Amino acid sequence: MANRTYRYFTGVPLYPFGFGLSYTAFAYGNVRVDRAEVPADATVTVSAEVTNTGRVAGDEVVQLYLTHRGIAGAPLRALHAFQRVHLAPGQKTTVSFALRDRALSIVQETGERRIVPGPIEVWVGGGQPVGPAGRSASAGGQTEFSIVSAATLPN
């Protein structure tokens, strides 16, 4: 799957998902998780503040990507949640995502869906955590947590 989808693409995208869809700008802050260590059978909540820093009202599609560091065969990044918000100029809101078993799992080469212990990087922003060629990455912020137990999920 190397370089075949955004999940395994190692280059810099020419135009990331959602590029150029707004007439205003957004800023992200206070990206956080409600727990640093997560057992396989638990839920972790990720939240972030989103602010319209532009001069006109607009919609932002807040995206949450997970990266399973150091796990062979795991995607480099995977979109697990998104939420559309409408904000007036200067308005701020907090967006939250609850992640449970399926979002925390990866599909192994054998086809099994497993939750694997280890660190998880979280990116919450207006696009992927990599920027287009010659431009900075999408507005967003990063946090992390660790999965502390394993599980195999039913198909």
Backbone as a ProteinNet text record, in pm:
[ID]
protein_1_A
[PRIMARY]
MANRTYRYFTGVPLYPFGFGLSYTAFAYGNVRVDRAEVPADATVTVSAEVTNTGRVAGDEVVQLYLTHRGIAGAPLRALHAFQRVHLAPGQKTTVSFALRDRALSIVQETGERRIVPGPIEVWVGGGQPVGPAGRSASAGGQTEFSIVSAATLPN
[TERTIARY]
80.7	0	85.5	216.9	305.3	271.2	247.3	219.3	93	0.1	-121.2	-242	-249	-356.8	-294.9	-373.8	-322.5	-269.8	-325	-285.7	-142.2	-90.9	44	134.1	91	166	277.7	403	517.3	559.6	505.2	540.3	457.6	465.6	387.8	276.1	148.9	38.4	37.3	1.6	-9.8	-124.7	-239.7	-355.8	-417.5	-402.9	-460.6	-612.4	-675.3	-820	-871.3	-970.3	-1032.7	-961.3	-854.7	-776.1	-860.5	-856.4	-920.2	-1071.1	-1132	-1278	-1339	-1259	-1313.4	-1265.1	-1346.2	-1310.1	-1258.4	-1236.1	-1187.4	-1076.8	-1023.9	-913.4	-952.9	-896.3	-925.4	-795.4	-799.3	-684.7	-728.7	-635.1	-661.6	-575.5	-629.2	-553.1	-607.1	-530.4	-570.1	-617.1	-540.6	-571	-530.7	-623.6	-595.7	-674.4	-627.2	-696.7	-738.1	-842.2	-890	-813.7	-727.8	-645.3	-519.1	-408.6	-280.2	-260.6	-323.6	-312.2	-451.8	-468	-600.1	-595.2	-672.5	-684.5	-763.6	-746.4	-811.3	-963.5	-1020.8	-1167	-1225.6	-1145.1	-1190.4	-1211.7	-1266.9	-1287.7	-1199.3	-1138.8	-1060.1	-1127.6	-1136	-1197.1	-1089.1	-1089.6	-996.3	-1077.2	-1026.9	-1096.7	-998.2	-1050.8	-969	-1056.5	-995	-1064.1	-1039	-1144.1	-1135	-1185.9	-1107.7	-1143.2	-1142.9	-1246.9	-1249.9	-1168.2	-1049.5	-961	-976.7	-1068.3	-1090.1	-1191.8	-1229.1	-1321.3	-1463	-1485.7	-1620.1	-1656	-1786	-1832	-1795	-1776	-1741.5	-1756.6	-1754.4	-1759.5	-1619.3	-1589.1	-1462.8	-1496.2	-1433	-1445.4	-1325.3	-1349.1	-1244	-1219	-1094.4	-1058.5	-965.1	-982.8	-898	-826.6	-693.9	-610.1	-531.5	-514.4	-433.6	-314.9	-201.3	-80.4	-33.3	-20.3	31.6	182.3	259.4	405.1	466.6	557.7	636.5	564	445.3	370.4	383.8	450.2	472.4	339.4	329.2	209.6	97.7	109.7	4.8	11.2	-102.3	-100.9	-15.9	42.2	117.8	25.6	-97.1	-201.4	-334.7	-436.1	-568.5	-674.5	-766	-876.6	-976.4	-1005.7	-1097.2	-1223.2	-1223	-1343.1	-1336	-1452.9	-1459.1	-1590.7	-1591.8	-1711.6	-1710.5	-1822.8	-1835	-1886.2	-1821.2	-1865.4	-1879.5	-1976.7	-1995.7	-1962.2	-1870.1	-1827	-1832.3	-1883	-1880.2	-1738.3	-1703.9	-1569.9	-1540.2	-1424.7	-1383.7	-1445.7	-1541.4	-1608.3	-1518.2	-1529.1	-1451	-1545.2	-1513.3	-1591.1	-1496.3	-1541.8	-1465	-1531.6	-1452	-1498.9	-1441	-1524.2	-1478.5	-1509.7	-1420.6	-1436	-1413.1	-1504.7	-1488.6	-1438	-1321.9	-1261	-1268.1	-1324.2	-1331.6	-1267.2	-1292.6	-1221.5	-1190.7	-1289.1	-1265.1	-1170.3	-1187.4	-1099.7	-957.4	-942.3	-809.7	-738.2	-805.3	-748.3	-681.9	-604.7	-546.2	-578.1	-577.8	-599.7	-463.4	-435.6	-307	-309.7	-192.7	-181.9	-270.2	-297.8	-382.5	-530.5	-563.9	-702.8	-767.2	-695.4	-748.1	-744.5	-850.6	-853.4	-811.9	-698.2	-641.8	-614.1	-629.8	-583.4	-447.5	-346	-207.7	-152.8	-89	-31.1	76.9	85.9	189.5	140.9	232.4	196	113.1	18.7	-67.9	-53.4	-16.5	-13.6	-149.8	-199.1	-329.9	-309.4	-369.6	-368.9	-514	-546.9	-679.1	-658.3	-720.4	-701.1	-793.5	-768.8	-850	-806.3	-713	-664.3	-563.9	-495.6	-395.2	-278.9	-204.7	-92.5	31.6	17.6	128.2	79.5	168.7	128.7	150.5	83.2	103.6	242.1	289.4	422.4	439	542.5	572.8	486.5	398.1	310.6	321.6	275.5	278	163.5	171.7	66.8	-63.8	-173.5	-304.4	-300.6	-387.2	-399	-445.3	-386.1	-424	-330.1	-349.1	-266.2	-252.4	-155.2	-120.1	-117.6	-149.9	-135.4	-108.2	-100.1	-78.3	-129.2	-144.3	-179.2	-120.2	-126.4	-73.9	-181.7	-185.7	-271.9	-190.6	-248.4	-171.9	-209.8	-305.4	-339.3	-380.4	-390.2	-421.4	-558.7	-614.1	-741.2	-757.3	-828.8	-867.5	-1016.5	-1053.7	-1194.2	-1263.2	-1392.9	-1465.1	-1479.1	-1488.7	-1505.8	-1643.4
-119.6	0	126.7	113.9	230.9	331.8	456.1	569.6	554	465.8	444.9	523	554.8	636.8	734.3	831.2	928.5	859.7	743.9	673.3	622.8	597.8	542.3	629.7	751	839.1	907.2	890.7	947.5	1082.9	1123.3	1252.1	1365	1479.3	1596	1614.3	1614.7	1625.2	1761.5	1760.3	1885.6	1968.3	1906.6	1971.9	1875.8	1901.2	1810.3	1821.5	1724.6	1720	1852.4	1912.4	2035	2162.9	2153.4	2271.8	2375.4	2501.3	2611.9	2618.4	2553.1	2550.3	2659.1	2751.9	2853	2992.2	3091.3	3230.9	3297	3219.6	3272.9	3182.7	3214.1	3136.6	3088.4	2976.1	2917.2	2885.5	2894	2858.3	2752.1	2666.6	2557.5	2575.9	2538.5	2545.9	2449	2432.3	2350.2	2211	2146.2	2009.3	1917.6	1836.2	1755	1623.4	1528.6	1401.1	1395.5	1319.6	1312.4	1210.1	1129.6	1033.5	1004.4	988.7	964.6	818	729	584.8	526.8	447.8	397.8	245.5	170.4	26.3	-1.1	-118.6	-155	-149.3	-168.6	-170.4	-36.5	69.3	199.8	298.6	413	522.5	638.5	704.7	825	939.7	1055.2	1172.3	1273.7	1317	1418.2	1544.8	1657.9	1783.5	1891	1992.8	2104.2	2228	2343.2	2469.5	2516	2560.5	2611	2754.3	2845.1	2986.8	3036.5	3111.4	3177.1	3305.4	3308.5	3424.3	3518.2	3485.8	3567	3676.9	3744.3	3858.5	3824	3699.7	3659.2	3527.6	3501.3	3373.8	3261.3	3142.6	3030.3	2896.7	2791.2	2653.9	2595	2514.9	2441	2294.9	2206.5	2062.7	2022.3	2004.4	1967.5	1818.1	1781.3	1642.6	1588.1	1461	1394.8	1277.7	1282	1176.7	1108.8	976.2	900.6	837.9	833.5	767.2	670	542.6	439.6	431	501.7	503.3	367.5	327.8	207	76	77.3	-46.2	-79.7	-189.5	-229.8	-248.7	-191.6	-205.9	-109.3	-35.4	61.2	181.3	243.4	362.4	474	557.8	673.3	771.9	781.3	864	808.7	816.2	768.5	860	904.9	989	902.3	940.2	861	934.4	1067.1	1142.4	1280.2	1337.8	1476.4	1536.7	1669.8	1740.4	1878.6	1918	2050.3	2148.7	2265.6	2372	2501	2582.2	2713.8	2818	2909.6	3010.4	3149.6	3244.2	3384.9	3437.4	3551.9	3608.1	3624.7	3575.3	3584.2	3481.2	3404.4	3304.7	3183.6	3125.5	3006.9	2899.3	2774.4	2661.8	2547.4	2457.3	2336.5	2218.3	2141.4	2022.8	1901.1	1798.8	1676.6	1553.3	1456.3	1328.5	1216.1	1120	1001.8	887.8	834.1	725	596.9	492.6	363.8	255.9	133	17.9	25.2	45	41.3	152.5	273.2	385	363.9	291.1	268.5	148.8	75.8	-47.6	-26.5	-127.3	-132.1	-269.9	-279.2	-407.7	-464.2	-584.3	-647.5	-718.7	-762.4	-829.9	-952.4	-1016	-1135.6	-1101.6	-971.5	-928.9	-910.2	-944.7	-926.1	-778.6	-732.2	-595.6	-604.3	-539.2	-548.7	-412.4	-405.3	-290.4	-330.7	-252.3	-286	-183	-228.2	-133.1	-46.6	76.6	166.7	310	400.9	543.1	575.8	667	712.9	864.4	912.1	1055.9	1097.9	1210.2	1262.7	1398.8	1418.8	1549	1591	1710.8	1768.5	1898.2	1908.7	2029	2035.4	2134.5	2157.5	2075.2	1984.9	1898.1	1800	1730.9	1633.8	1703.3	1629.2	1689	1712.7	1703.9	1735.5	1843.5	1934.2	2045.4	2018.1	2096.3	2083.3	2134.4	2093.8	2132.8	2284.4	2330.3	2471.9	2551.8	2487.1	2556.8	2491.4	2562.2	2505.4	2405	2324	2225.8	2297.2	2224.9	2279	2328.7	2425.9	2471.6	2354.5	2339.4	2229.3	2217.9	2114.3	2090.1	1942.2	1909.9	1770.1	1738.5	1614.4	1560.7	1411.5	1340.8	1195.9	1126.9	995.1	908.8	772.3	680.8	546.3	442.8	341.4	225.7	127.7	78.5	-0.9	-150.1	-191.4	-333.6	-368.2	-497	-543	-609.4	-616.4	-685.1	-717.1	-823.7	-856.9	-828.7	-753.9	-717.9	-815.3	-837.2	-923.8	-856	-937.9	-882.1	-838
0	0	0	2.9	10.2	-98.9	-57.3	-144.8	-229.6	-193	-272.7	-222.1	-94.8	-39.9	57.9	102.6	199	324.6	357	478.6	474.7	355.3	341.3	254.8	221.4	133.3	211.2	167.8	239	184.3	70.5	12.1	70.5	5.4	45.9	-55.9	-10.9	-106.3	-176	-303.1	-376.7	-320.3	-298.1	-237.1	-137.3	-6.8	92.8	96.7	158.8	173	228.5	162.3	208.9	170.3	93.1	58.7	-15.7	30.2	-40.2	-31.1	65.8	71.9	160	212.2	301	262.2	293.9	269.8	396.8	500	626.7	680.5	796.3	854.8	994.1	1033.3	1163.6	1235.8	1368.3	1451.6	1551.6	1588.3	1682.1	1806.1	1920.6	2044.6	2147.2	2253.7	2367	2324	2234.6	2193.9	2309.6	2356	2474.2	2472.5	2553.8	2574.9	2721.5	2750.5	2888.3	2972.1	2907.6	2982	2901.6	2971	2905.1	2869.3	2946.9	2922.6	2906.3	2800.1	2763.7	2749.6	2831.1	2809.5	2681.8	2625.2	2498.7	2506.4	2623.2	2635.9	2681.2	2677.4	2725.5	2610.6	2644.4	2550.4	2592	2493.8	2519.7	2445.3	2510.2	2448.6	2414.8	2288.9	2240.5	2214.7	2260.6	2235.9	2194	2125.5	2078.2	2066.4	2086.5	2065.3	1922.9	1856.3	1719.2	1720.9	1662.1	1659.2	1515.2	1477.9	1347.6	1362.2	1301.9	1311.3	1192.2	1103	984.3	1006.2	895.9	902.5	857.7	815	774.2	841.7	854.4	910.2	814.9	869.6	784	852.6	771.5	820.1	817.3	917	921.3	944.6	871.4	895.7	979.5	1108.7	1203.6	1187	1159.1	1130.2	1237.6	1273.8	1371.9	1305.5	1306.7	1248.9	1360.7	1349.8	1444.5	1373.3	1443.6	1394.9	1502.3	1466.2	1556.2	1532.7	1613.2	1596.2	1624.9	1537.1	1561	1539.5	1481.9	1457	1309	1278.6	1139.4	1067.1	947.6	866.2	899.1	1007.7	1044.4	950.3	921.5	835.7	897.1	812.4	860.6	930.5	882.8	943	895.3	979.3	939	997.4	911.5	953.8	1030.9	1155.9	1237	1277.9	1263.4	1300.3	1236	1215.2	1167.8	1212.7	1221.1	1262.7	1198.9	1139.4	1077.3	1182.6	1189.8	1279.8	1199.5	1236.7	1174.7	1280.5	1247.1	1343.3	1282.5	1360.3	1321.9	1343	1285.7	1306.9	1456	1500.2	1639.6	1731.8	1684.2	1768.1	1788.7	1909.3	1945.8	1995.6	1966	2017.6	2050.1	2134.4	2165.5	2096.7	2023.7	1953.2	2024.5	2047.9	2116	2032.8	2042.7	1973.1	2073.6	2080.6	2165.6	2078.4	2113.7	2036.8	2118.3	2056.3	2122.1	2036.1	2065.9	2010.4	1860.3	1776.5	1631.4	1586	1638.8	1601.9	1652.7	1761.8	1818.9	1758	1670.6	1616.7	1480.4	1441.2	1307	1248.8	1116.5	1050.4	1015.1	1065.3	1038.7	903.9	857.1	727.4	718.1	830.5	833.5	820.8	825.7	818.4	953.9	1060.1	1195.3	1232.3	1296.9	1349.7	1495.6	1527.7	1662.5	1722.8	1852.5	1929.2	1983.6	1948.9	1981.2	2080.4	2188.5	2283.4	2218.1	2266.7	2218.7	2211.8	2176.1	2169.3	2046.1	2062	1953.7	1942.7	1823.7	1798.3	1746	1794.8	1755.6	1690.6	1573.1	1506.7	1489.2	1537.3	1517.4	1441.3	1322.9	1243.2	1124.1	1041.3	922.5	803.7	821.3	715.1	771.2	682	723.5	793.9	875.6	948.1	861.8	731.7	639.9	545.5	507.9	423.9	276.6	191	47.6	9.5	-105.3	-152	-148	-79.4	-73.3	22.6	99.3	193.3	330.7	432	566.5	582.5	686.2	714.1	748.4	742.8	779.8	924	954.9	1093.1	1177.5	1294.5	1381.2	1498.8	1575.9	1691.8	1718.7	1800.9	1823.2	1971.8	2004.8	2139.3	2124.9	2233.5	2225.8	2350.5	2338.9	2450.4	2421.2	2517.7	2498	2523.5	2437.2	2459.3	2544.1	2652.1	2747.3	2752	2668	2660.2	2518.3	2490.2	2354.8	2350.8	2230.2	2209.3	2062.9	2031.6	1894.7	1884.1	1781.2	1763.2	1669	1686.2	1594.2	1458	1353.6	1218	1199.5
[MASK]
+++++++++++++++++++++++++++++++++++++++++++++++++++++++++++++++++++++++++++++++++++++++++++++++++++++++++++++++++++++++++++++++++++++++++++++++++++++++++++

